[in-house]
């Protein structure tokens, strides 16, 4: 699937994983399960999760933990791709 088509599909996705004050550790299993069923998953990083780090840093770490690719970040939302 081409990048442009993936970007369009990602735009239409609803957020299904929220990262809060418990951090990325609390969502690793849930995200991994969702990526088994879907090609793209949208993740929202709440203010409490970000602390002193950026959304990009957290998203990259989370993607690495679940063996996914970080497709894009926009604002405080990231899209993971399997």
PDB file with one MODEL, atoms N, CA, C and O in Angstrom:
MODEL        1
ATOM      1  N   UNK A   1       0.846  -1.174   0.000  1.00  0.00           N
ATOM      2  CA  UNK A   1       0.000   0.000   0.000  1.00  0.00           C
ATOM      3  C   UNK A   1       0.892   1.237   0.000  1.00  0.00           C
ATOM      4  O   UNK A   1       1.878   1.290   0.735  1.00  0.00           O
ATOM      5  N   UNK A   2       0.561   2.210  -0.799  1.00  0.00           N
ATOM      6  CA  UNK A   2       1.402   3.399  -0.913  1.00  0.00           C
ATOM      7  C   UNK A   2       1.225   4.313   0.303  1.00  0.00           C
ATOM      8  O   UNK A   2       0.225   4.244   1.017  1.00  0.00           O
ATOM      9  N   UNK A   3       2.209   5.154   0.509  1.00  0.00           N
ATOM     10  CA  UNK A   3       2.218   6.067   1.653  1.00  0.00           C
ATOM     11  C   UNK A   3       1.015   6.998   1.629  1.00  0.00           C
ATOM     12  O   UNK A   3       0.410   7.261   2.669  1.00  0.00           O
ATOM     13  N   UNK A   4       0.669   7.493   0.461  1.00  0.00           N
ATOM     14  CA  UNK A   4      -0.462   8.417   0.360  1.00  0.00           C
ATOM     15  C   UNK A   4      -1.768   7.739   0.781  1.00  0.00           C
ATOM     16  O   UNK A   4      -2.593   8.343   1.468  1.00  0.00           O
ATOM     17  N   UNK A   5      -1.950   6.491   0.369  1.00  0.00           N
ATOM     18  CA  UNK A   5      -3.159   5.759   0.734  1.00  0.00           C
ATOM     19  C   UNK A   5      -3.181   5.472   2.240  1.00  0.00           C
ATOM     20  O   UNK A   5      -4.228   5.578   2.878  1.00  0.00           O
ATOM     21  N   UNK A   6      -2.022   5.108   2.805  1.00  0.00           N
ATOM     22  CA  UNK A   6      -1.938   4.884   4.254  1.00  0.00           C
ATOM     23  C   UNK A   6      -2.237   6.171   5.018  1.00  0.00           C
ATOM     24  O   UNK A   6      -2.927   6.146   6.038  1.00  0.00           O
ATOM     25  N   UNK A   7      -1.727   7.275   4.533  1.00  0.00           N
ATOM     26  CA  UNK A   7      -1.956   8.566   5.197  1.00  0.00           C
ATOM     27  C   UNK A   7      -3.455   8.901   5.220  1.00  0.00           C
ATOM     28  O   UNK A   7      -3.969   9.400   6.221  1.00  0.00           O
ATOM     29  N   UNK A   8      -4.143   8.626   4.118  1.00  0.00           N
ATOM     30  CA  UNK A   8      -5.586   8.877   4.064  1.00  0.00           C
ATOM     31  C   UNK A   8      -6.311   7.973   5.053  1.00  0.00           C
ATOM     32  O   UNK A   8      -7.192   8.434   5.780  1.00  0.00           O
ATOM     33  N   UNK A   9      -5.954   6.702   5.090  1.00  0.00           N
ATOM     34  CA  UNK A   9      -6.589   5.774   6.033  1.00  0.00           C
ATOM     35  C   UNK A   9      -6.306   6.197   7.472  1.00  0.00           C
ATOM     36  O   UNK A   9      -7.188   6.115   8.327  1.00  0.00           O
ATOM     37  N   UNK A  10      -5.078   6.651   7.745  1.00  0.00           N
ATOM     38  CA  UNK A  10      -4.715   7.076   9.102  1.00  0.00           C
ATOM     39  C   UNK A  10      -5.529   8.291   9.519  1.00  0.00           C
ATOM     40  O   UNK A  10      -5.938   8.401  10.675  1.00  0.00           O
ATOM     41  N   UNK A  11      -5.761   9.194   8.590  1.00  0.00           N
ATOM     42  CA  UNK A  11      -6.529  10.406   8.891  1.00  0.00           C
ATOM     43  C   UNK A  11      -7.945  10.064   9.354  1.00  0.00           C
ATOM     44  O   UNK A  11      -8.491  10.723  10.239  1.00  0.00           O
ATOM     45  N   UNK A  12      -8.530   9.041   8.758  1.00  0.00           N
ATOM     46  CA  UNK A  12      -9.908   8.662   9.061  1.00  0.00           C
ATOM     47  C   UNK A  12     -10.049   7.785  10.300  1.00  0.00           C
ATOM     48  O   UNK A  12     -11.164   7.518  10.748  1.00  0.00           O
ATOM     49  N   UNK A  13      -8.929   7.337  10.856  1.00  0.00           N
ATOM     50  CA  UNK A  13      -8.965   6.466  12.034  1.00  0.00           C
ATOM     51  C   UNK A  13      -9.379   7.210  13.293  1.00  0.00           C
ATOM     52  O   UNK A  13      -9.095   8.397  13.453  1.00  0.00           O
ATOM     53  N   UNK A  14     -10.051   6.496  14.177  1.00  0.00           N
ATOM     54  CA  UNK A  14     -10.304   7.006  15.521  1.00  0.00           C
ATOM     55  C   UNK A  14      -9.167   6.559  16.429  1.00  0.00           C
ATOM     56  O   UNK A  14      -8.538   5.528  16.191  1.00  0.00           O
ATOM     57  N   UNK A  15      -8.911   7.339  17.464  1.00  0.00           N
ATOM     58  CA  UNK A  15      -7.918   6.946  18.466  1.00  0.00           C
ATOM     59  C   UNK A  15      -8.468   5.746  19.230  1.00  0.00           C
ATOM     60  O   UNK A  15      -9.602   5.778  19.707  1.00  0.00           O
ATOM     61  N   UNK A  16      -7.661   4.682  19.347  1.00  0.00           N
ATOM     62  CA  UNK A  16      -8.102   3.493  20.087  1.00  0.00           C
ATOM     63  C   UNK A  16      -7.190   3.175  21.266  1.00  0.00           C
ATOM     64  O   UNK A  16      -7.506   2.298  22.070  1.00  0.00           O
ATOM     65  N   UNK A  17      -6.058   3.880  21.380  1.00  0.00           N
ATOM     66  CA  UNK A  17      -5.149   3.685  22.513  1.00  0.00           C
ATOM     67  C   UNK A  17      -4.807   5.056  23.070  1.00  0.00           C
ATOM     68  O   UNK A  17      -4.394   5.950  22.331  1.00  0.00           O
ATOM     69  N   UNK A  18      -4.982   5.217  24.380  1.00  0.00           N
ATOM     70  CA  UNK A  18      -4.638   6.466  25.053  1.00  0.00           C
ATOM     71  C   UNK A  18      -3.531   6.187  26.053  1.00  0.00           C
ATOM     72  O   UNK A  18      -3.633   5.261  26.857  1.00  0.00           O
ATOM     73  N   UNK A  19      -2.469   6.992  26.003  1.00  0.00           N
ATOM     74  CA  UNK A  19      -1.365   6.861  26.944  1.00  0.00           C
ATOM     75  C   UNK A  19      -1.508   7.988  27.959  1.00  0.00           C
ATOM     76  O   UNK A  19      -1.456   9.165  27.604  1.00  0.00           O
ATOM     77  N   UNK A  20      -1.689   7.618  29.225  1.00  0.00           N
ATOM     78  CA  UNK A  20      -1.884   8.595  30.292  1.00  0.00           C
ATOM     79  C   UNK A  20      -0.741   8.590  31.273  1.00  0.00           C
ATOM     80  O   UNK A  20       0.400   8.295  30.918  1.00  0.00           O
ATOM     81  N   UNK A  21      -1.056   8.920  32.523  1.00  0.00           N
ATOM     82  CA  UNK A  21      -0.008   9.076  33.534  1.00  0.00           C
ATOM     83  C   UNK A  21       0.703   7.773  33.865  1.00  0.00           C
ATOM     84  O   UNK A  21       1.805   7.808  34.411  1.00  0.00           O
ATOM     85  N   UNK A  22       0.111   6.623  33.553  1.00  0.00           N
ATOM     86  CA  UNK A  22       0.772   5.338  33.797  1.00  0.00           C
ATOM     87  C   UNK A  22       1.874   5.077  32.767  1.00  0.00           C
ATOM     88  O   UNK A  22       2.659   4.142  32.925  1.00  0.00           O
ATOM     89  N   UNK A  23       1.937   5.893  31.720  1.00  0.00           N
ATOM     90  CA  UNK A  23       3.009   5.785  30.725  1.00  0.00           C
ATOM     91  C   UNK A  23       2.762   4.712  29.683  1.00  0.00           C
ATOM     92  O   UNK A  23       1.706   4.081  29.644  1.00  0.00           O
ATOM     93  N   UNK A  24       3.770   4.524  28.838  1.00  0.00           N
ATOM     94  CA  UNK A  24       3.613   3.590  27.723  1.00  0.00           C
ATOM     95  C   UNK A  24       3.585   2.135  28.166  1.00  0.00           C
ATOM     96  O   UNK A  24       3.011   1.283  27.488  1.00  0.00           O
ATOM     97  N   UNK A  25       4.207   1.853  29.309  1.00  0.00           N
ATOM     98  CA  UNK A  25       4.239   0.471  29.800  1.00  0.00           C
ATOM     99  C   UNK A  25       2.835  -0.115  29.924  1.00  0.00           C
ATOM    100  O   UNK A  25       2.621  -1.298  29.658  1.00  0.00           O
ATOM    101  N   UNK A  26       1.893   0.713  30.324  1.00  0.00           N
ATOM    102  CA  UNK A  26       0.526   0.228  30.565  1.00  0.00           C
ATOM    103  C   UNK A  26      -0.249  -0.067  29.279  1.00  0.00           C
ATOM    104  O   UNK A  26      -1.310  -0.688  29.342  1.00  0.00           O
ATOM    105  N   UNK A  27       0.246   0.357  28.125  1.00  0.00           N
ATOM    106  CA  UNK A  27      -0.499   0.133  26.875  1.00  0.00           C
ATOM    107  C   UNK A  27       0.220  -0.775  25.881  1.00  0.00           C
ATOM    108  O   UNK A  27      -0.301  -1.023  24.794  1.00  0.00           O
ATOM    109  N   UNK A  28       1.391  -1.270  26.227  1.00  0.00           N
ATOM    110  CA  UNK A  28       2.172  -2.096  25.296  1.00  0.00           C
ATOM    111  C   UNK A  28       1.366  -3.308  24.825  1.00  0.00           C
ATOM    112  O   UNK A  28       1.260  -3.553  23.623  1.00  0.00           O
ATOM    113  N   UNK A  29       0.799  -4.065  25.766  1.00  0.00           N
ATOM    114  CA  UNK A  29       0.058  -5.274  25.384  1.00  0.00           C
ATOM    115  C   UNK A  29      -1.177  -4.951  24.552  1.00  0.00           C
ATOM    116  O   UNK A  29      -1.466  -5.632  23.568  1.00  0.00           O
ATOM    117  N   UNK A  30      -1.904  -3.908  24.950  1.00  0.00           N
ATOM    118  CA  UNK A  30      -3.116  -3.521  24.213  1.00  0.00           C
ATOM    119  C   UNK A  30      -2.773  -3.110  22.781  1.00  0.00           C
ATOM    120  O   UNK A  30      -3.451  -3.517  21.837  1.00  0.00           O
ATOM    121  N   UNK A  31      -1.734  -2.313  22.623  1.00  0.00           N
ATOM    122  CA  UNK A  31      -1.337  -1.878  21.287  1.00  0.00           C
ATOM    123  C   UNK A  31      -0.885  -3.065  20.445  1.00  0.00           C
ATOM    124  O   UNK A  31      -1.235  -3.164  19.269  1.00  0.00           O
ATOM    125  N   UNK A  32      -0.114  -3.959  21.040  1.00  0.00           N
ATOM    126  CA  UNK A  32       0.348  -5.145  20.305  1.00  0.00           C
ATOM    127  C   UNK A  32      -0.842  -5.976  19.830  1.00  0.00           C
ATOM    128  O   UNK A  32      -0.854  -6.460  18.698  1.00  0.00           O
ATOM    129  N   UNK A  33      -1.850  -6.142  20.706  1.00  0.00           N
ATOM    130  CA  UNK A  33      -3.046  -6.896  20.323  1.00  0.00           C
ATOM    131  C   UNK A  33      -3.787  -6.216  19.174  1.00  0.00           C
ATOM    132  O   UNK A  33      -4.224  -6.880  18.234  1.00  0.00           O
ATOM    133  N   UNK A  34      -3.927  -4.899  19.250  1.00  0.00           N
ATOM    134  CA  UNK A  34      -4.639  -4.181  18.189  1.00  0.00           C
ATOM    135  C   UNK A  34      -3.889  -4.258  16.863  1.00  0.00           C
ATOM    136  O   UNK A  34      -4.507  -4.342  15.801  1.00  0.00           O
ATOM    137  N   UNK A  35      -2.558  -4.230  16.923  1.00  0.00           N
ATOM    138  CA  UNK A  35      -1.776  -4.297  15.686  1.00  0.00           C
ATOM    139  C   UNK A  35      -1.841  -5.680  15.038  1.00  0.00           C
ATOM    140  O   UNK A  35      -1.569  -5.814  13.845  1.00  0.00           O
ATOM    141  N   UNK A  36      -2.195  -6.697  15.803  1.00  0.00           N
ATOM    142  CA  UNK A  36      -2.385  -8.032  15.222  1.00  0.00           C
ATOM    143  C   UNK A  36      -3.621  -8.041  14.326  1.00  0.00           C
ATOM    144  O   UNK A  36      -3.670  -8.748  13.320  1.00  0.00           O
ATOM    145  N   UNK A  37      -4.628  -7.237  14.711  1.00  0.00           N
ATOM    146  CA  UNK A  37      -5.901  -7.217  13.990  1.00  0.00           C
ATOM    147  C   UNK A  37      -5.989  -6.130  12.927  1.00  0.00           C
ATOM    148  O   UNK A  37      -6.778  -6.242  11.988  1.00  0.00           O
ATOM    149  N   UNK A  38      -5.181  -5.074  13.069  1.00  0.00           N
ATOM    150  CA  UNK A  38      -5.268  -3.930  12.170  1.00  0.00           C
ATOM    151  C   UNK A  38      -3.885  -3.544  11.662  1.00  0.00           C
ATOM    152  O   UNK A  38      -2.870  -3.786  12.315  1.00  0.00           O
ATOM    153  N   UNK A  39      -3.876  -2.947  10.499  1.00  0.00           N
ATOM    154  CA  UNK A  39      -2.614  -2.483   9.929  1.00  0.00           C
ATOM    155  C   UNK A  39      -2.169  -1.170  10.567  1.00  0.00           C
ATOM    156  O   UNK A  39      -0.973  -0.944  10.753  1.00  0.00           O
ATOM    157  N   UNK A  40      -3.128  -0.302  10.904  1.00  0.00           N
ATOM    158  CA  UNK A  40      -2.833   1.004  11.489  1.00  0.00           C
ATOM    159  C   UNK A  40      -3.592   1.173  12.805  1.00  0.00           C
ATOM    160  O   UNK A  40      -4.754   0.782  12.914  1.00  0.00           O
ATOM    161  N   UNK A  41      -2.924   1.759  13.805  1.00  0.00           N
ATOM    162  CA  UNK A  41      -3.563   2.063  15.089  1.00  0.00           C
ATOM    163  C   UNK A  41      -3.158   3.477  15.482  1.00  0.00           C
ATOM    164  O   UNK A  41      -1.982   3.837  15.424  1.00  0.00           O
ATOM    165  N   UNK A  42      -4.144   4.273  15.882  1.00  0.00           N
ATOM    166  CA  UNK A  42      -3.878   5.648  16.284  1.00  0.00           C
ATOM    167  C   UNK A  42      -3.787   5.714  17.809  1.00  0.00           C
ATOM    168  O   UNK A  42      -4.638   5.183  18.523  1.00  0.00           O
ATOM    169  N   UNK A  43      -2.732   6.381  18.289  1.00  0.00           N
ATOM    170  CA  UNK A  43      -2.436   6.477  19.718  1.00  0.00           C
ATOM    171  C   UNK A  43      -2.386   7.945  20.126  1.00  0.00           C
ATOM    172  O   UNK A  43      -1.735   8.755  19.466  1.00  0.00           O
ATOM    173  N   UNK A  44      -3.072   8.284  21.210  1.00  0.00           N
ATOM    174  CA  UNK A  44      -3.080   9.661  21.729  1.00  0.00           C
ATOM    175  C   UNK A  44      -2.251   9.701  23.013  1.00  0.00           C
ATOM    176  O   UNK A  44      -2.447   8.887  23.915  1.00  0.00           O
ATOM    177  N   UNK A  45      -1.329  10.653  23.082  1.00  0.00           N
ATOM    178  CA  UNK A  45      -0.482  10.835  24.266  1.00  0.00           C
ATOM    179  C   UNK A  45      -1.015  12.020  25.058  1.00  0.00           C
ATOM    180  O   UNK A  45      -0.883  13.170  24.639  1.00  0.00           O
ATOM    181  N   UNK A  46      -1.619  11.729  26.204  1.00  0.00           N
ATOM    182  CA  UNK A  46      -2.177  12.774  27.056  1.00  0.00           C
ATOM    183  C   UNK A  46      -1.060  13.545  27.745  1.00  0.00           C
ATOM    184  O   UNK A  46       0.064  13.054  27.848  1.00  0.00           O
ATOM    185  N   UNK A  47      -1.361  14.738  28.210  1.00  0.00           N
ATOM    186  CA  UNK A  47      -0.361  15.607  28.839  1.00  0.00           C
ATOM    187  C   UNK A  47       0.360  14.900  29.987  1.00  0.00           C
ATOM    188  O   UNK A  47       1.573  15.046  30.136  1.00  0.00           O
ATOM    189  N   UNK A  48      -0.369  14.140  30.793  1.00  0.00           N
ATOM    190  CA  UNK A  48       0.218  13.459  31.948  1.00  0.00           C
ATOM    191  C   UNK A  48       1.285  12.444  31.530  1.00  0.00           C
ATOM    192  O   UNK A  48       2.207  12.170  32.297  1.00  0.00           O
ATOM    193  N   UNK A  49       1.169  11.891  30.335  1.00  0.00           N
ATOM    194  CA  UNK A  49       2.130  10.889  29.856  1.00  0.00           C
ATOM    195  C   UNK A  49       3.409  11.547  29.363  1.00  0.00           C
ATOM    196  O   UNK A  49       4.489  10.963  29.455  1.00  0.00           O
ATOM    197  N   UNK A  50       3.288  12.755  28.843  1.00  0.00           N
ATOM    198  CA  UNK A  50       4.421  13.379  28.169  1.00  0.00           C
ATOM    199  C   UNK A  50       5.488  13.859  29.143  1.00  0.00           C
ATOM    200  O   UNK A  50       6.679  13.740  28.856  1.00  0.00           O
ATOM    201  N   UNK A  51       5.090  14.391  30.270  1.00  0.00           N
ATOM    202  CA  UNK A  51       6.079  14.880  31.226  1.00  0.00           C
ATOM    203  C   UNK A  51       7.075  15.786  30.533  1.00  0.00           C
ATOM    204  O   UNK A  51       6.691  16.784  29.924  1.00  0.00           O
ATOM    205  N   UNK A  52       8.357  15.446  30.620  1.00  0.00           N
ATOM    206  CA  UNK A  52       9.398  16.258  29.999  1.00  0.00           C
ATOM    207  C   UNK A  52       9.824  15.760  28.632  1.00  0.00           C
ATOM    208  O   UNK A  52      10.807  16.250  28.077  1.00  0.00           O
ATOM    209  N   UNK A  53       9.101  14.794  28.079  1.00  0.00           N
ATOM    210  CA  UNK A  53       9.490  14.250  26.777  1.00  0.00           C
ATOM    211  C   UNK A  53       8.517  14.723  25.700  1.00  0.00           C
ATOM    212  O   UNK A  53       7.471  15.299  25.998  1.00  0.00           O
ATOM    213  N   UNK A  54       8.873  14.473  24.466  1.00  0.00           N
ATOM    214  CA  UNK A  54       8.008  14.861  23.350  1.00  0.00           C
ATOM    215  C   UNK A  54       7.135  13.686  22.927  1.00  0.00           C
ATOM    216  O   UNK A  54       7.423  12.532  23.245  1.00  0.00           O
ATOM    217  N   UNK A  55       6.091  13.992  22.222  1.00  0.00           N
ATOM    218  CA  UNK A  55       5.225  12.946  21.675  1.00  0.00           C
ATOM    219  C   UNK A  55       6.036  12.030  20.761  1.00  0.00           C
ATOM    220  O   UNK A  55       5.863  10.812  20.789  1.00  0.00           O
ATOM    221  N   UNK A  56       6.917  12.614  19.954  1.00  0.00           N
ATOM    222  CA  UNK A  56       7.723  11.820  19.023  1.00  0.00           C
ATOM    223  C   UNK A  56       8.601  10.816  19.766  1.00  0.00           C
ATOM    224  O   UNK A  56       8.698   9.658  19.362  1.00  0.00           O
ATOM    225  N   UNK A  57       9.243  11.257  20.854  1.00  0.00           N
ATOM    226  CA  UNK A  57      10.105  10.360  21.623  1.00  0.00           C
ATOM    227  C   UNK A  57       9.305   9.207  22.221  1.00  0.00           C
ATOM    228  O   UNK A  57       9.715   8.049  22.144  1.00  0.00           O
ATOM    229  N   UNK A  58       8.170   9.533  22.814  1.00  0.00           N
ATOM    230  CA  UNK A  58       7.333   8.485  23.399  1.00  0.00           C
ATOM    231  C   UNK A  58       6.810   7.533  22.328  1.00  0.00           C
ATOM    232  O   UNK A  58       6.795   6.318  22.524  1.00  0.00           O
ATOM    233  N   UNK A  59       6.382   8.086  21.200  1.00  0.00           N
ATOM    234  CA  UNK A  59       5.842   7.262  20.116  1.00  0.00           C
ATOM    235  C   UNK A  59       6.905   6.324  19.555  1.00  0.00           C
ATOM    236  O   UNK A  59       6.619   5.161  19.270  1.00  0.00           O
ATOM    237  N   UNK A  60       8.121   6.820  19.394  1.00  0.00           N
ATOM    238  CA  UNK A  60       9.208   5.983  18.886  1.00  0.00           C
ATOM    239  C   UNK A  60       9.503   4.844  19.852  1.00  0.00           C
ATOM    240  O   UNK A  60       9.696   3.704  19.430  1.00  0.00           O
ATOM    241  N   UNK A  61       9.538   5.147  21.144  1.00  0.00           N
ATOM    242  CA  UNK A  61       9.805   4.118  22.144  1.00  0.00           C
ATOM    243  C   UNK A  61       8.687   3.078  22.159  1.00  0.00           C
ATOM    244  O   UNK A  61       8.954   1.878  22.228  1.00  0.00           O
ATOM    245  N   UNK A  62       7.439   3.534  22.096  1.00  0.00           N
ATOM    246  CA  UNK A  62       6.307   2.614  22.100  1.00  0.00           C
ATOM    247  C   UNK A  62       6.316   1.731  20.849  1.00  0.00           C
ATOM    248  O   UNK A  62       6.079   0.527  20.939  1.00  0.00           O
ATOM    249  N   UNK A  63       6.584   2.315  19.708  1.00  0.00           N
ATOM    250  CA  UNK A  63       6.652   1.536  18.460  1.00  0.00           C
ATOM    251  C   UNK A  63       7.716   0.457  18.559  1.00  0.00           C
ATOM    252  O   UNK A  63       7.501  -0.682  18.144  1.00  0.00           O
ATOM    253  N   UNK A  64       8.858   0.819  19.107  1.00  0.00           N
ATOM    254  CA  UNK A  64       9.949  -0.149  19.271  1.00  0.00           C
ATOM    255  C   UNK A  64       9.531  -1.289  20.191  1.00  0.00           C
ATOM    256  O   UNK A  64       9.846  -2.449  19.927  1.00  0.00           O
ATOM    257  N   UNK A  65       8.831  -0.969  21.256  1.00  0.00           N
ATOM    258  CA  UNK A  65       8.407  -1.978  22.242  1.00  0.00           C
ATOM    259  C   UNK A  65       7.453  -3.003  21.648  1.00  0.00           C
ATOM    260  O   UNK A  65       7.466  -4.167  22.050  1.00  0.00           O
ATOM    261  N   UNK A  66       6.625  -2.585  20.692  1.00  0.00           N
ATOM    262  CA  UNK A  66       5.640  -3.511  20.107  1.00  0.00           C
ATOM    263  C   UNK A  66       6.069  -4.035  18.740  1.00  0.00           C
ATOM    264  O   UNK A  66       5.325  -4.784  18.106  1.00  0.00           O
ATOM    265  N   UNK A  67       7.257  -3.651  18.280  1.00  0.00           N
ATOM    266  CA  UNK A  67       7.747  -4.123  16.988  1.00  0.00           C
ATOM    267  C   UNK A  67       6.996  -3.534  15.812  1.00  0.00           C
ATOM    268  O   UNK A  67       6.831  -4.190  14.783  1.00  0.00           O
ATOM    269  N   UNK A  68       6.535  -2.290  15.960  1.00  0.00           N
ATOM    270  CA  UNK A  68       5.793  -1.622  14.891  1.00  0.00           C
ATOM    271  C   UNK A  68       6.629  -0.491  14.317  1.00  0.00           C
ATOM    272  O   UNK A  68       7.673  -0.130  14.860  1.00  0.00           O
ATOM    273  N   UNK A  69       6.155   0.056  13.222  1.00  0.00           N
ATOM    274  CA  UNK A  69       6.770   1.248  12.649  1.00  0.00           C
ATOM    275  C   UNK A  69       5.939   2.449  13.071  1.00  0.00           C
ATOM    276  O   UNK A  69       4.710   2.393  13.096  1.00  0.00           O
ATOM    277  N   UNK A  70       6.621   3.523  13.397  1.00  0.00           N
ATOM    278  CA  UNK A  70       5.931   4.776  13.664  1.00  0.00           C
ATOM    279  C   UNK A  70       5.654   5.406  12.312  1.00  0.00           C
ATOM    280  O   UNK A  70       6.574   5.885  11.648  1.00  0.00           O
ATOM    281  N   UNK A  71       4.389   5.410  11.897  1.00  0.00           N
ATOM    282  CA  UNK A  71       4.041   5.908  10.568  1.00  0.00           C
ATOM    283  C   UNK A  71       4.079   7.428  10.536  1.00  0.00           C
ATOM    284  O   UNK A  71       4.668   8.014   9.628  1.00  0.00           O
ATOM    285  N   UNK A  72       3.448   8.080  11.529  1.00  0.00           N
ATOM    286  CA  UNK A  72       3.485   9.536  11.587  1.00  0.00           C
ATOM    287  C   UNK A  72       3.057  10.017  12.965  1.00  0.00           C
ATOM    288  O   UNK A  72       2.376   9.308  13.706  1.00  0.00           O
ATOM    289  N   UNK A  73       3.466  11.228  13.291  1.00  0.00           N
ATOM    290  CA  UNK A  73       2.947  11.899  14.480  1.00  0.00           C
ATOM    291  C   UNK A  73       2.414  13.251  14.037  1.00  0.00           C
ATOM    292  O   UNK A  73       2.957  13.901  13.144  1.00  0.00           O
ATOM    293  N   UNK A  74       1.338  13.648  14.691  1.00  0.00           N
ATOM    294  CA  UNK A  74       0.749  14.956  14.415  1.00  0.00           C
ATOM    295  C   UNK A  74       0.171  15.453  15.734  1.00  0.00           C
ATOM    296  O   UNK A  74      -0.731  14.835  16.300  1.00  0.00           O
ATOM    297  N   UNK A  75       0.695  16.563  16.211  1.00  0.00           N
ATOM    298  CA  UNK A  75       0.256  17.053  17.508  1.00  0.00           C
ATOM    299  C   UNK A  75       0.664  16.072  18.583  1.00  0.00           C
ATOM    300  O   UNK A  75       1.846  15.753  18.716  1.00  0.00           O
ATOM    301  N   UNK A  76      -0.290  15.592  19.347  1.00  0.00           N
ATOM    302  CA  UNK A  76      -0.013  14.619  20.414  1.00  0.00           C
ATOM    303  C   UNK A  76      -0.551  13.255  20.068  1.00  0.00           C
ATOM    304  O   UNK A  76      -0.830  12.443  20.950  1.00  0.00           O
ATOM    305  N   UNK A  77      -0.699  13.003  18.775  1.00  0.00           N
ATOM    306  CA  UNK A  77      -1.236  11.736  18.285  1.00  0.00           C
ATOM    307  C   UNK A  77      -0.225  11.085  17.349  1.00  0.00           C
ATOM    308  O   UNK A  77       0.427  11.755  16.548  1.00  0.00           O
ATOM    309  N   UNK A  78      -0.113   9.782  17.466  1.00  0.00           N
ATOM    310  CA  UNK A  78       0.798   9.020  16.605  1.00  0.00           C
ATOM    311  C   UNK A  78       0.024   7.902  15.931  1.00  0.00           C
ATOM    312  O   UNK A  78      -0.982   7.421  16.454  1.00  0.00           O
ATOM    313  N   UNK A  79       0.502   7.497  14.773  1.00  0.00           N
ATOM    314  CA  UNK A  79      -0.082   6.358  14.065  1.00  0.00           C
ATOM    315  C   UNK A  79       0.986   5.299  13.950  1.00  0.00           C
ATOM    316  O   UNK A  79       2.081   5.548  13.445  1.00  0.00           O
ATOM    317  N   UNK A  80       0.651   4.098  14.430  1.00  0.00           N
ATOM    318  CA  UNK A  80       1.558   2.951  14.363  1.00  0.00           C
ATOM    319  C   UNK A  80       1.139   2.056  13.215  1.00  0.00           C
ATOM    320  O   UNK A  80      -0.048   1.912  12.920  1.00  0.00           O
ATOM    321  N   UNK A  81       2.124   1.461  12.575  1.00  0.00           N
ATOM    322  CA  UNK A  81       1.896   0.625  11.394  1.00  0.00           C
ATOM    323  C   UNK A  81       2.614  -0.704  11.599  1.00  0.00           C
ATOM    324  O   UNK A  81       3.768  -0.739  12.025  1.00  0.00           O
ATOM    325  N   UNK A  82       1.927  -1.782  11.295  1.00  0.00           N
ATOM    326  CA  UNK A  82       2.595  -3.092  11.430  1.00  0.00           C
ATOM    327  C   UNK A  82       3.142  -3.545  10.114  1.00  0.00           C
ATOM    328  O   UNK A  82       3.736  -4.620  10.029  1.00  0.00           O
TER     329      UNK A  82
ENDMDL
END
